[in-house]
Amino acid sequence: MDSLLFTLNAILPLILPIVLGYALRRIKLFGKVFLAYGNKLVFTVFIPILIFNNLYMTNFSDINWKIALFVFVATVVMFGIGWLQALFFKKEPMRRSIVHQSAFNTNYAVIGFSLSVMLAGEAAGTQASVAAAVIVPTVNILAVIALSMYGGAGEARPSAKDVCIKIITNPLIVSVIISLAFMLVRWGIMQAGVDFTLSDDNFIAKTLDNLAAVAMPLALIVLGGQFRFGAAGRLWKEIAVSSVTRLLIIPVLCIVAAYFVGMRSAAEMAVLISVCGTPVAVSSSPMAVQMKQDGELAGQLVVWTTLFSAFSLFLIIFTCSSIGIL
């Protein structure tokens, strides 16, 4: 029961704003114009700021290279699994790209870090930060590739040059590059013996924190406003395949692989469950819309994988705890 309550406490803060957005649209408090501009604002401003806030304070000296390497390899493998499952939807290129990115584009940035700490305590905190520093840039670059490689609405399949342009001009990727550049500069200054940080109590840190705090609530409310229950009937195959892969197949493969390569501590397992077992990232929906892919399917996958994850995470956590690896 404690595990179920814990999982619900992690998932319900994501579900309830979606419900609020759905209700607000139903009572006509906002309409399509607000949703369109809200979606663009989330994608181009608030989520990039959130990514910067998640990355810029990471210390290179704190990096556990074993878990960093495993998370990177796992993300690339998940990308490959997504490509394989997307082969079943060749007739719908726009849906194919969404199914592809759902396999690896996890909600780690929103709930993964706190989930890691809740599972294994403060011992998982540093390793969770390392995982975030690896997975956020890797996932966002791969997501742009997945959403670009099949062509968008009314577009032919893009060339390698077109994909590269979309990668380097994507607001999320730009945010990752700026964050990594800041990390390098900060590390160089600290190597010279100067304590350099933006975490102090100043107007820059407060402004960034306030703006970053807007990202997920607004994204979830906009997602709820765009959600249509009727679409689930048309998209049930994509939802079923993507949900099973994202929430069951991938986390099981990840946990088994980690165990056999010697990553057996509670902190390591907590981080890997958070990386591989969390639902599809909220940012995937506004990104899909802005890149002219099937935003409706992307939103459906965010909602349904988030709902189903309350049960899948409970099952995974309960099983790992029962066999003594968590």
Secondary structure as UniProt FT lines:
FT   HELIX           2..26
FT   TURN            27..28
FT   HELIX           32..41
FT   HELIX           42..46
FT   HELIX           47..55
FT   TURN            56..57
FT   HELIX           60..62
FT   HELIX           65..86
FT   HELIX           87..89
FT   TURN            90..91
FT   HELIX           93..102
FT   TURN            103..104
FT   HELIX           108..112
FT   HELIX           113..120
FT   HELIX           121..124
FT   HELIX           125..148
FT   TURN            149..150
FT   TURN            153..154
FT   HELIX           160..169
FT   HELIX           171..191
FT   TURN            192..193
FT   HELIX           203..226
FT   TURN            229..230
FT   HELIX           231..234
FT   HELIX           236..244
FT   HELIX           245..249
FT   HELIX           250..260
FT   TURN            261..262
FT   HELIX           266..276
FT   TURN            282..283
FT   HELIX           284..290
FT   TURN            291..292
FT   HELIX           295..322
FT   TURN            323..324
//
